Amino acid sequence: MGLARPMNKHAMLCLKVVGSALIVAHLVAISLAPASVPPSSQLVRSGWRLVSPYLHATNLNHGYHFFAPEPGASSVLEFVGTRSDGTHRRGRLPDKQLMKPRLLYHRYFMLTEFLGSIPETDPIRNRVLQNYANQLLKTKDLESVELRMIWHRPSSRQEVLLGEGLQAPETYDRQSLGTYTWNRPATMSRMEFR
């Protein structure tokens, strides 16, 4: 059994320099992904275009625009259902108090965020709304259900400095989505609301 020949000092130095350069390039590339989300400078966006093939190939192109630098409004689906005896049932999706574990809450939050991201002019929006309504009608034993989207935008810095708080009524906007009765479910929905 032979021993491997030790690397000479020049080859070891070259290996360290190349390895360090690759690590620095990797760190720059993953830093450019979130930095390139608008608003950003032309220099940063140009740098992102240079490293984007690497970021896409390694699945590291995370812009994190959902959280920063300017997160948008979050959405909650509110419903008022009517039962066959005329009584009403109210609720929200997602509902922190009813949905445990927290992962279930986040799953429903993503469903309402998906609904909130569909433009009103997109024909699929009506199918999605009808599917949500069908699931509520079925699981809550309702005859009809009125759906409303509640948009909650983040408070501005100025509002917080004025003491208005993060839950100020002015940060909420309600939009009626319509009243629904049972309709043949579209095949795209497999969710159950609890």
N, C-alpha and C positions, 0 to 999 in steps of 0.2 A: 504494500500500500504506500503510494507516494504522497508526499506532502505538496500542497499547492504552493506555487511560487509566489512569494510576497509581491504585492504591487509596488512599483517604484513611486517615489514621492510625487513626481510630475503627474502620473496617471491618477493618483489619489486626489491631488488638488483639482484636476480637471473634473473628476467625478463629483466632488463636493460643490464646485462652482455650478455645474450643470444641474445638479439636484436642487441647490438653493434657488437657482433661476426659475426652475419649474415650479417650486413651491410659491415663490413670489408671484409668478404669472397666474397661478391658480387663485391665490388670494385676491389679486387685482381683478380677475375675471368675476369671481363671485361677489366682489364688492360693487362692480359695475352694474350687476343685474338690478338690485333695488335702487341704486343711484340714478339709473337711466329712466325711471318712471317719471313722467311729467308731473310737476314742472322740473325740468333739468336743463343743464347747459348743452349747447351743441357739441362741445368737447366730450362730455360724458356720453352723449348718444353716439358719437362717432367711435368712441372707445368700445361701447357695447356692440356696435355693428362688427367691429374687428374680432371680438371674442365670442360673439353669439353662436357660431358653429360649434365651438367647444362646449358652451353652456347647454345648448340643445342636445348635443351628443351624450353629455353626462347627466342630463335631466337636472341641471342646476340653475335654470333660468327662472328663478323665483323673484318676481317683482315686489311681492308683498304689498301691492297697492290696496288690497282689502283693508289693511291696517294702517298704512302710512304712505305718503306724508299727509294726504288729505282723504281720510276715509269718508265714504258716502253714507247716506241714511240707511238705517236698518229697517227691516219690514217685519210686521207681525200680522197674521191673518186673524181677524176677529169675526166671530159668527154669532148670529142669533137664530136659533132654530125654533120651529113651531111643531108641537106634537099633535097627534090626532085629537086629543082632548082639549086642545087650545092653549095648553101651558107652553111656556117658553123655556128654552135652555140656552144660556149664553156661555161663551168660552173664547179662548185664544189659542192660537197655535204659533209658536210653541208656548207652553205654560210652565214656568220654572217650578211652581208648587206641585203640579201634578206629574210632571215628567221626570222620573228617576229611572236609571242613573243619569248623570249629566250628559253622557254620550247620546242618550235618546233625545234630550232637549236639543243638543247641537244638530242632530240629524233633522229634526223638524225645523229648526232655524234655517238650515241650508235649503230645505224645501220651500220655505216662504221667501228666502232670498232668491231662489231660482224663479219663483213666480214674479217677484218684484223686478227681476231683470228682463222679463219678456216685454218687448214694446207693445203698447195697446193696439197697434195696427197689425201685429203679427197674428195670423189666423190660429196658430197653435195655442195662443193664450186662452181662447174660449174653451178649447178641449181640456186644457189643464184645469181651468176653473171648474168645469163641469165634473171632472174626475175628483177634484178636492171635495166638491159639493156632494157627489155620490157617496164618497167614503164617509162623510159626516152624516148624511141621511141614513146610511146603512148602520153605522156603528153607534149612533146616538138615538136611533129609533125616531126619526123626525119625518114630518110630512113635507116641510119646505125649510130652506135655510137661506138667510141673507148673509152675504159675505162682504166684509169691508177690509181694506188694507190700511194698516196704520203705519205711517212712515215716521221714524224718529231720527231726526238729523242730529249730529253731534253739536253741542253748544259751542259757539265761537269763543275765542279767548276773551273778547270784550264782554260777552254775556256773563262769563264766569267771573271776571273781574268786578262786574257790577253786582255780583251776588245772586244772580238769577238761578244758579244751580244747573246741574246736568239734566234734571227731569222737569224743567220749566215747561208749562203748557204750550208756549210758543214754538217749542221744538218738535211738536207732534202735528201731523197732518193726516186726516182721515179721508179715504176715497171709497165710495160705495162701488162694489163690483157687481151687484145685482142679487136678485132672489132666484133660487134654483129649486126645482123639484126633481124627482128621480128621472134619469134619462139613461138609456142603454150605455153602460160604461165603455169608454174607449179602451183599447187593449194596452195603452201605455202606462196605466196606473196599477201599482201593486202595493200601495201603502195602506196602512190601517191607522186610523187616529184613535187613540185611547181616551 
